[in-house]
Amino acid sequence: MRQYYVYILASGRNGTIYTGVTNDILRRVYEHKTEAMRGFTSRYGVKRLVWFEVHPSISHAIQREKNLKHWSRAWKLALIEEANPGWRDLYEDLMR
Protein backbone atom coordinates (compact mmCIF):
# COMPACT_ATOMS: atom_id res chain seq x y z
CA MET A 1 0.00 0.00 0.00
CA ARG A 2 1.35 3.41 -0.97
CA GLN A 3 1.97 6.03 1.71
CA TYR A 4 2.21 9.78 1.41
CA TYR A 5 4.02 12.16 3.71
CA VAL A 6 3.55 15.74 4.80
CA TYR A 7 6.77 17.07 6.25
CA ILE A 8 8.40 20.15 7.73
CA LEU A 9 12.07 20.99 7.24
CA ALA A 10 13.92 23.65 9.21
CA SER A 11 17.24 25.45 8.92
CA GLY A 12 17.66 25.14 12.69
CA ARG A 13 15.73 25.52 15.92
CA ASN A 14 13.13 28.23 15.32
CA GLY A 15 14.79 28.98 11.95
CA THR A 16 13.35 29.10 8.47
CA ILE A 17 10.77 26.36 7.87
CA TYR A 18 9.42 24.65 4.76
CA THR A 19 6.36 22.44 4.42
CA GLY A 20 6.08 19.83 1.66
CA VAL A 21 4.39 16.63 0.53
CA THR A 22 5.89 13.52 -1.08
CA ASN A 23 5.35 9.82 -1.71
CA ASP A 24 9.00 9.01 -0.88
CA ILE A 25 10.23 10.89 2.16
CA LEU A 26 13.76 9.46 2.14
CA ARG A 27 14.35 10.47 -1.47
CA ARG A 28 12.74 13.89 -1.08
CA VAL A 29 14.62 14.86 2.09
CA TYR A 30 17.85 13.63 0.49
CA GLU A 31 17.15 15.94 -2.45
CA HIS A 32 16.72 18.86 -0.05
CA LYS A 33 19.88 17.96 1.88
CA THR A 34 22.02 17.67 -1.25
CA GLU A 35 20.44 20.71 -2.92
CA ALA A 36 19.59 18.55 -5.93
CA MET A 37 17.14 21.23 -7.03
CA ARG A 38 17.70 24.94 -6.65
CA GLY A 39 14.95 26.73 -4.79
CA PHE A 40 13.72 27.92 -1.42
CA THR A 41 15.30 25.21 0.71
CA SER A 42 18.73 25.48 -0.91
CA ARG A 43 18.62 29.29 -0.77
CA TYR A 44 17.85 29.33 2.97
CA GLY A 45 19.73 26.21 4.11
CA VAL A 46 16.57 24.36 5.09
CA LYS A 47 17.77 20.75 5.39
CA ARG A 48 16.68 19.35 8.77
CA LEU A 49 13.59 17.10 8.81
CA VAL A 50 11.89 18.12 12.07
CA TRP A 51 8.34 16.81 11.63
CA PHE A 52 6.34 14.51 9.37
CA GLU A 53 3.17 12.48 9.27
CA VAL A 54 1.92 9.65 7.06
CA HIS A 55 -1.30 9.69 5.03
CA PRO A 56 -3.04 6.88 3.13
CA SER A 57 -3.86 8.95 0.03
CA ILE A 58 -2.31 11.78 -1.92
CA SER A 59 -5.52 13.81 -1.63
CA HIS A 60 -5.39 13.65 2.18
CA ALA A 61 -1.71 14.55 2.20
CA ILE A 62 -2.15 17.51 -0.15
CA GLN A 63 -5.09 18.84 1.86
CA ARG A 64 -3.10 18.54 5.10
CA GLU A 65 -0.16 20.36 3.50
CA LYS A 66 -2.45 23.17 2.37
CA ASN A 67 -3.92 23.44 5.85
CA LEU A 68 -0.48 23.60 7.46
CA LYS A 69 0.66 26.29 5.04
CA HIS A 70 -2.26 28.46 6.14
CA TRP A 71 -1.48 28.10 9.85
CA SER A 72 0.54 30.72 11.64
CA ARG A 73 4.23 30.23 12.18
CA ALA A 74 3.65 29.99 15.95
CA TRP A 75 1.22 27.11 15.43
CA LYS A 76 3.71 25.23 13.21
CA LEU A 77 6.49 25.76 15.76
CA ALA A 78 4.21 24.39 18.48
CA LEU A 79 3.46 21.34 16.30
CA ILE A 80 7.19 20.68 15.89
CA GLU A 81 7.92 21.27 19.59
CA GLU A 82 5.20 18.83 20.64
CA ALA A 83 6.49 15.99 18.47
CA ASN A 84 10.21 16.82 18.42
CA PRO A 85 11.18 19.13 21.31
CA GLY A 86 14.90 18.73 20.60
CA TRP A 87 14.48 19.63 16.92
CA ARG A 88 16.46 16.48 16.02
CA ASP A 89 16.93 15.66 12.35
CA LEU A 90 14.42 12.83 11.93
CA TYR A 91 15.98 11.82 8.62
CA GLU A 92 18.70 9.98 10.55
CA ASP A 93 16.01 7.91 12.33
CA LEU A 94 14.34 7.03 9.01
CA MET A 95 17.65 5.85 7.58
CA ARG A 96 17.92 3.09 10.22
DSSP file (Angstrom, degrees, kcal/mol; ACC not computed):
  #  RESIDUE AA STRUCTURE BP1 BP2  ACC     N-H-->O    O-->H-N    N-H-->O    O-->H-N    TCO  KAPPA ALPHA  PHI   PSI    X-CA   Y-CA   Z-CA
    1    1 A M              0   0    0      0, 0.0     2,-0.2     0, 0.0     0, 0.0   0.000 360.0 360.0 360.0 133.5    0.0    0.0    0.0
    2    2 A R        -     0   0    0     54,-0.1     2,-0.3     1,-0.0    21,-0.0  -0.460 360.0-158.3 -75.2 142.6    1.3    3.4   -1.0
    3    3 A Q        -     0   0    0     20,-0.3     2,-0.4    -2,-0.2    55,-0.0  -0.914   2.2-155.4-122.2 151.7    2.0    6.0    1.7
    4    4 A Y  E     -A   55   0A   0     51,-2.5    51,-3.2    -2,-0.3     2,-0.4  -0.945   9.9-149.6-127.1 147.7    2.2    9.8    1.4
    5    5 A Y  E     -AB  54  22A   0     17,-3.3    17,-2.2    -2,-0.4     2,-0.5  -0.934  12.3-161.2-125.5 138.2    4.0   12.2    3.7
    6    6 A V  E     +AB  53  21A   0     47,-2.1    47,-2.1    -2,-0.4     2,-0.3  -0.966  31.6 178.2-108.1 133.8    3.6   15.7    4.8
    7    7 A Y  E     -AB  52  20A   0     13,-2.5    13,-2.3    -2,-0.5     2,-0.4  -0.930  28.0-146.5-140.0 158.5    6.8   17.1    6.2
    8    8 A I  E     -AB  51  19A   0     43,-2.9    42,-2.3    -2,-0.3    43,-1.4  -0.997  14.6-167.9-126.5 128.6    8.4   20.1    7.7
    9    9 A L  E     -AB  49  18A   0      9,-2.6     9,-2.2    -2,-0.4     2,-0.3  -0.807   6.8-166.7-106.8 153.6   12.1   21.0    7.2
   10   10 A A  E     -AB  48  17A   0     38,-2.3    38,-2.2    -2,-0.3    37,-0.9  -0.975  29.7-138.9-138.9 154.4   13.9   23.7    9.2
   11   11 A S  S    S-     0   0    0      5,-2.0     2,-0.3    -2,-0.3     6,-0.1   0.692  85.2 -43.8 -81.1 -19.9   17.2   25.5    8.9
   12   12 A G  S >  S-     0   0    0      4,-0.4     3,-2.6    36,-0.1    -1,-0.3  -0.950  95.6 -30.8 172.7-179.3   17.7   25.1   12.7
   13   13 A R  T 3  S-     0   0    0      1,-0.3     3,-0.1    -2,-0.3    73,-0.0  -0.376 133.0  -8.5 -58.9 123.5   15.7   25.5   15.9
   14   14 A N  T 3  S+     0   0    0     -2,-0.2    -1,-0.3     1,-0.1     3,-0.1   0.683 112.8 125.8  59.6  20.5   13.1   28.2   15.3
   15   15 A G  S <  S-     0   0    0     -3,-2.6    -1,-0.1     1,-0.2     2,-0.1   0.063  71.1 -39.3 -87.8-158.1   14.8   29.0   12.0
   16   16 A T        -     0   0    0     28,-0.2    -5,-2.0    -3,-0.1    -4,-0.4  -0.429  64.7-157.1 -65.5 137.7   13.3   29.1    8.5
   17   17 A I  E     -B   10   0A   0     -7,-0.2     2,-0.4    -2,-0.1    -7,-0.2  -0.880  12.3-166.2-122.8 155.9   10.8   26.4    7.9
   18   18 A Y  E     -B    9   0A   0     -9,-2.2    -9,-2.6    -2,-0.3     2,-0.4  -0.999   7.1-154.6-139.9 134.3    9.4   24.6    4.8
   19   19 A T  E     +B    8   0A   0     -2,-0.4     2,-0.3   -11,-0.2   -11,-0.2  -0.932  25.3 158.6-112.7 134.1    6.4   22.4    4.4
   20   20 A G  E     -B    7   0A   0    -13,-2.3   -13,-2.5    -2,-0.4     2,-0.3  -0.881  30.0-135.4-145.0 176.1    6.1   19.8    1.7
   21   21 A V  E     +B    6   0A   0     -2,-0.3     2,-0.3   -15,-0.2   -15,-0.2  -0.988  28.1 158.4-136.7 144.8    4.4   16.6    0.5
   22   22 A T  E     -B    5   0A   0    -17,-2.2   -17,-3.3    -2,-0.3     3,-0.2  -0.979  43.5-137.4-157.6 163.8    5.9   13.5   -1.1
   23   23 A N  S    S+     0   0    0     -2,-0.3   -20,-0.3   -19,-0.2     2,-0.3   0.424 104.2  42.9-102.8  -3.4    5.4    9.8   -1.7
   24   24 A D     >  +     0   0    0      1,-0.1     4,-2.5   -19,-0.1    -1,-0.2  -0.753  64.5 179.9-142.7  90.5    9.0    9.0   -0.9
   25   25 A I  H  > S+     0   0    0     -2,-0.3     4,-2.5     1,-0.2     5,-0.3   0.855  80.7  53.6 -66.9 -36.5   10.2   10.9    2.2
   26   26 A L  H  > S+     0   0    0      2,-0.2     4,-2.1     1,-0.2    -1,-0.2   0.953 113.6  42.6 -62.4 -48.6   13.8    9.5    2.1
   27   27 A R  H  > S+     0   0    0      2,-0.2     4,-2.2     1,-0.2    -2,-0.2   0.931 115.9  48.7 -61.9 -46.2   14.3   10.5   -1.5
   28   28 A R  H  X S+     0   0    0     -4,-2.5     4,-1.9     1,-0.2    -2,-0.2   0.908 112.5  45.8 -66.6 -42.9   12.7   13.9   -1.1
   29   29 A V  H  X S+     0   0    0     -4,-2.5     4,-2.9     1,-0.2    -1,-0.2   0.898 110.9  54.6 -66.9 -38.5   14.6   14.9    2.1
   30   30 A Y  H  X S+     0   0    0     -4,-2.1     4,-2.4    -5,-0.3    -2,-0.2   0.911 106.1  52.5 -58.2 -42.1   17.8   13.6    0.5
   31   31 A E  H  <>S+     0   0    0     -4,-2.2     5,-2.2     1,-0.2     6,-0.5   0.902 111.2  46.6 -61.3 -40.9   17.1   15.9   -2.5
   32   32 A H  H ><5S+     0   0    0     -4,-1.9     3,-1.0     3,-0.2    -2,-0.2   0.939 112.7  49.7 -64.8 -46.0   16.7   18.9   -0.1
   33   33 A K  H 3<5S+     0   0    0     -4,-2.9    -2,-0.2     1,-0.3    -1,-0.2   0.859 116.6  40.3 -62.8 -37.1   19.9   18.0    1.9
   34   34 A T  T 3<5S-     0   0    0     -4,-2.4    -1,-0.3    -5,-0.2    -2,-0.2   0.398 106.3-124.8 -93.7   2.7   22.0   17.7   -1.2
   35   35 A E  T < 5 +     0   0    0     -3,-1.0    -3,-0.2    -4,-0.4    -4,-0.1   0.887  48.9 163.6  54.7  42.1   20.4   20.7   -2.9
   36   36 A A      < +     0   0    0     -5,-2.2     2,-0.4    -6,-0.2    -4,-0.1   0.790  67.8  36.8 -61.0 -28.6   19.6   18.5   -5.9
   37   37 A M  S    S-     0   0    0     -6,-0.5     5,-0.3    -5,-0.0     2,-0.2  -0.992  88.6-124.8-127.2 133.2   17.1   21.2   -7.0
   38   38 A R        +     0   0    0     -2,-0.4     2,-0.3     4,-0.1     3,-0.1  -0.509  61.9  91.6 -73.1 141.0   17.7   24.9   -6.7
   39   39 A G  S  > S-     0   0    0     -2,-0.2     4,-2.5     1,-0.1     5,-0.2  -0.985  84.9 -30.3 166.9-158.0   15.0   26.7   -4.8
   40   40 A F  H  > S+     0   0    0     -2,-0.3     4,-2.1     1,-0.2     6,-0.2   0.901 127.4  47.8 -55.5 -49.9   13.7   27.9   -1.4
   41   41 A T  H  >>S+     0   0    0      1,-0.2     5,-2.3     2,-0.2     4,-0.6   0.877 115.0  44.7 -67.6 -36.9   15.3   25.2    0.7
   42   42 A S  H  45S+     0   0    0     -5,-0.3     3,-0.4     3,-0.2    -1,-0.2   0.882 112.5  52.9 -72.2 -36.4   18.7   25.5   -0.9
   43   43 A R  H  <5S+     0   0    0     -4,-2.5    -2,-0.2     1,-0.2    -1,-0.2   0.873 120.1  32.4 -64.2 -37.9   18.6   29.3   -0.8
   44   44 A Y  H  <5S-     0   0    0     -4,-2.1    -1,-0.2    -5,-0.2   -28,-0.2   0.302 108.6-114.3-106.9   8.5   17.8   29.3    3.0
   45   45 A G  T  <5 +     0   0    0     -4,-0.6     2,-1.0    -3,-0.4    -3,-0.2   0.852  53.2 164.4  65.4  35.9   19.7   26.2    4.1
   46   46 A V      < +     0   0    0     -5,-2.3   -35,-0.3    -6,-0.2    -1,-0.2  -0.753  19.5 128.3 -90.5 100.3   16.6   24.4    5.1
   47   47 A K        +     0   0    0     -2,-1.0     2,-0.6   -37,-0.9    -1,-0.2   0.434  32.9 100.5-134.5  -4.3   17.8   20.8    5.4
   48   48 A R  E     -A   10   0A   0    -38,-2.2   -38,-2.3    -3,-0.2     2,-0.8  -0.804  61.4-142.2 -98.1 118.5   16.7   19.3    8.8
   49   49 A L  E     +A    9   0A   0     -2,-0.6    41,-3.3   -40,-0.2    42,-0.3  -0.682  33.1 162.2 -76.2 111.3   13.6   17.1    8.8
   50   50 A V  E     +     0   0A   0    -42,-2.3     2,-0.3    -2,-0.8   -41,-0.2   0.575  58.7  12.7-110.6 -12.5   11.9   18.1   12.1
   51   51 A W  E     +A    8   0A   0    -43,-1.4   -43,-2.9    36,-0.1    -1,-0.3  -0.966  59.4 158.8-161.9 144.4    8.3   16.8   11.6
   52   52 A F  E     -A    7   0A   0     -2,-0.3     2,-0.3   -45,-0.2   -45,-0.2  -0.978  13.9-163.1-159.6 160.6    6.3   14.5    9.4
   53   53 A E  E     -A    6   0A   0    -47,-2.1   -47,-2.1    -2,-0.3     2,-0.3  -0.983  20.7-122.8-145.0 156.5    3.2   12.5    9.3
   54   54 A V  E     -A    5   0A   0     -2,-0.3   -49,-0.2   -49,-0.2    -2,-0.0  -0.767  22.5-170.7-103.6 141.3    1.9    9.7    7.1
   55   55 A H  E     -A    4   0A   0    -51,-3.2   -51,-2.5    -2,-0.3     6,-0.0  -0.963  25.1-136.8-130.6 148.8   -1.3    9.7    5.0
   56   56 A P  S    S+     0   0    0      0, 0.0     2,-0.3     0, 0.0   -54,-0.1   0.666  86.8  33.3 -79.6 -16.3   -3.0    6.9    3.1
   57   57 A S  S  > S-     0   0    0      1,-0.1     4,-2.1   -53,-0.1     5,-0.1  -0.978  72.9-126.1-141.2 153.1   -3.9    8.9    0.0
   58   58 A I  H  > S+     0   0    0     -2,-0.3     4,-2.8     1,-0.2     5,-0.2   0.857 110.9  57.6 -64.7 -34.8   -2.3   11.8   -1.9
   59   59 A S  H  > S+     0   0    0      2,-0.2     4,-2.1     1,-0.2    -1,-0.2   0.907 108.0  46.2 -65.0 -40.2   -5.5   13.8   -1.6
   60   60 A H  H  > S+     0   0    0      2,-0.2     4,-2.4     1,-0.2    -1,-0.2   0.919 114.0  49.0 -64.7 -42.9   -5.4   13.7    2.2
   61   61 A A  H  X S+     0   0    0     -4,-2.1     4,-2.5     2,-0.2    -2,-0.2   0.918 111.6  47.9 -64.8 -44.2   -1.7   14.6    2.2
   62   62 A I  H  X S+     0   0    0     -4,-2.8     4,-2.4     2,-0.2    -1,-0.2   0.907 112.2  49.6 -64.2 -41.5   -2.2   17.5   -0.2
   63   63 A Q  H  X S+     0   0    0     -4,-2.1     4,-2.3    -5,-0.2    -1,-0.2   0.911 111.2  49.2 -64.1 -41.2   -5.1   18.8    1.9
   64   64 A R  H  X S+     0   0    0     -4,-2.4     4,-2.7     2,-0.2    -2,-0.2   0.911 110.3  51.2 -64.0 -42.0   -3.1   18.5    5.1
   65   65 A E  H  X S+     0   0    0     -4,-2.5     4,-2.3     1,-0.2    -2,-0.2   0.926 110.1  49.4 -60.1 -45.0   -0.2   20.4    3.5
   66   66 A K  H  X S+     0   0    0     -4,-2.4     4,-1.0     2,-0.2    -1,-0.2   0.909 111.1  50.0 -60.5 -42.5   -2.5   23.2    2.4
   67   67 A N  H >X S+     0   0    0     -4,-2.3     3,-0.8     1,-0.2     4,-0.8   0.941 110.7  49.1 -61.7 -46.9   -3.9   23.4    5.9
   68   68 A L  H >< S+     0   0    0     -4,-2.7     3,-1.0     1,-0.3    -1,-0.2   0.888 106.1  56.8 -60.0 -39.9   -0.5   23.6    7.5
   69   69 A K  H 3< S+     0   0    0     -4,-2.3    -1,-0.3     1,-0.3    -2,-0.2   0.747 106.4  51.0 -66.1 -22.4    0.7   26.3    5.0
   70   70 A H  H << S+     0   0    0     -4,-1.0    -1,-0.3    -3,-0.8    -2,-0.2   0.606  92.0  96.0 -89.2 -12.5   -2.3   28.5    6.1
   71   71 A W  S << S-     0   0    0     -3,-1.0    -3,-0.0    -4,-0.8     2,-0.0  -0.377  85.5 -97.5 -74.7 156.8   -1.5   28.1    9.8
   72   72 A S     >  -     0   0    0      1,-0.1     4,-1.9    -2,-0.1     5,-0.2  -0.290  29.3-113.5 -69.1 158.7    0.5   30.7   11.6
   73   73 A R  H  > S+     0   0    0      1,-0.2     4,-2.7     2,-0.2     5,-0.2   0.896 117.3  56.9 -59.0 -41.4    4.2   30.2   12.2
   74   74 A A  H  > S+     0   0    0      1,-0.2     4,-2.1     2,-0.2    -1,-0.2   0.885 106.0  50.1 -59.4 -39.7    3.7   30.0   15.9
   75   75 A W  H  > S+     0   0    0      2,-0.2     4,-2.1     1,-0.2    -1,-0.2   0.909 111.0  48.6 -66.6 -42.0    1.2   27.1   15.4
   76   76 A K  H  X S+     0   0    0     -4,-1.9     4,-2.3     2,-0.2    -2,-0.2   0.907 110.6  51.0 -64.5 -41.5    3.7   25.2   13.2
   77   77 A L  H  X S+     0   0    0     -4,-2.7     4,-2.9     1,-0.2    -1,-0.2   0.896 109.6  50.5 -62.6 -39.2    6.5   25.8   15.8
   78   78 A A  H  X S+     0   0    0     -4,-2.1     4,-2.3    -5,-0.2    -1,-0.2   0.891 108.1  53.1 -65.0 -38.8    4.2   24.4   18.5
   79   79 A L  H  X S+     0   0    0     -4,-2.1     4,-1.6     2,-0.2    -2,-0.2   0.921 112.6  44.2 -60.7 -45.3    3.5   21.3   16.3
   80   80 A I  H  X S+     0   0    0     -4,-2.3     4,-3.4     1,-0.2    -2,-0.2   0.946 112.5  51.6 -64.4 -48.7    7.2   20.7   15.9
   81   81 A E  H  < S+     0   0    0     -4,-2.9    -2,-0.2     1,-0.2    -1,-0.2   0.860 108.2  52.6 -58.2 -37.9    7.9   21.3   19.6
   82   82 A E  H  < S+     0   0    0     -4,-2.3    -1,-0.2     1,-0.2    -2,-0.2   0.914 121.7  29.4 -65.7 -42.8    5.2   18.8   20.6
   83   83 A A  H  < S+     0   0    0     -4,-1.6    -2,-0.2     1,-0.2    -1,-0.2   0.770 138.6  19.5 -88.6 -27.9    6.5   16.0   18.5
   84   84 A N    ><  +     0   0    0     -4,-3.4     3,-2.2    -5,-0.2    -1,-0.2  -0.541  62.6 171.0-145.9  69.5   10.2   16.8   18.4
   85   85 A P  T 3  S+     0   0    0      0, 0.0    -4,-0.1     0, 0.0    -1,-0.1   0.734  82.5  51.8 -60.6 -23.3   11.2   19.1   21.3
   86   86 A G  T 3  S-     0   0    0     -5,-0.1   -73,-0.1   -73,-0.0    -5,-0.1   0.467 103.7-129.7 -89.5  -1.8   14.9   18.7   20.6
   87   87 A W    <   +     0   0    0     -3,-2.2   -36,-0.1    -7,-0.2   -77,-0.1   0.854  43.3 177.6  53.8  37.9   14.5   19.6   16.9
   88   88 A R        -     0   0    0    -38,-0.1     2,-1.0     1,-0.1    -1,-0.1  -0.302  40.4-104.0 -65.0 154.7   16.5   16.5   16.0
   89   89 A D    >   -     0   0    0      1,-0.2     3,-1.1   -41,-0.1     4,-0.5  -0.749  32.5-165.0 -81.1 106.3   16.9   15.7   12.4
   90   90 A L  T 3> S+     0   0    0    -41,-3.3     4,-1.9    -2,-1.0     3,-0.2   0.630  76.3  80.5 -71.9 -14.2   14.4   12.8   11.9
   91   91 A Y  H 3> S+     0   0    0    -42,-0.3     4,-1.6     1,-0.2    -1,-0.3   0.889  87.7  56.7 -58.0 -39.9   16.0   11.8    8.6
   92   92 A E  H <> S+     0   0    0     -3,-1.1     4,-0.5     1,-0.2    -1,-0.2   0.885 106.2  50.0 -61.0 -38.8   18.7   10.0   10.5
   93   93 A D  H >4 S+     0   0    0     -4,-0.5     3,-0.9    -3,-0.2    -1,-0.2   0.886 108.9  51.8 -65.8 -39.4   16.0    7.9   12.3
   94   94 A L  H 3< S+     0   0    0     -4,-1.9    -1,-0.2     1,-0.2    -2,-0.2   0.793 101.2  62.3 -68.2 -27.9   14.3    7.0    9.0
   95   95 A M  H 3<        0   0    0     -4,-1.6    -1,-0.2     1,-0.3    -2,-0.2   0.683 360.0 360.0 -72.1 -17.7   17.7    5.8    7.6
   96   96 A R    <<        0   0    0     -3,-0.9    -1,-0.3    -4,-0.5    -2,-0.2   0.469 360.0 360.0 -77.9 360.0   17.9    3.1   10.2
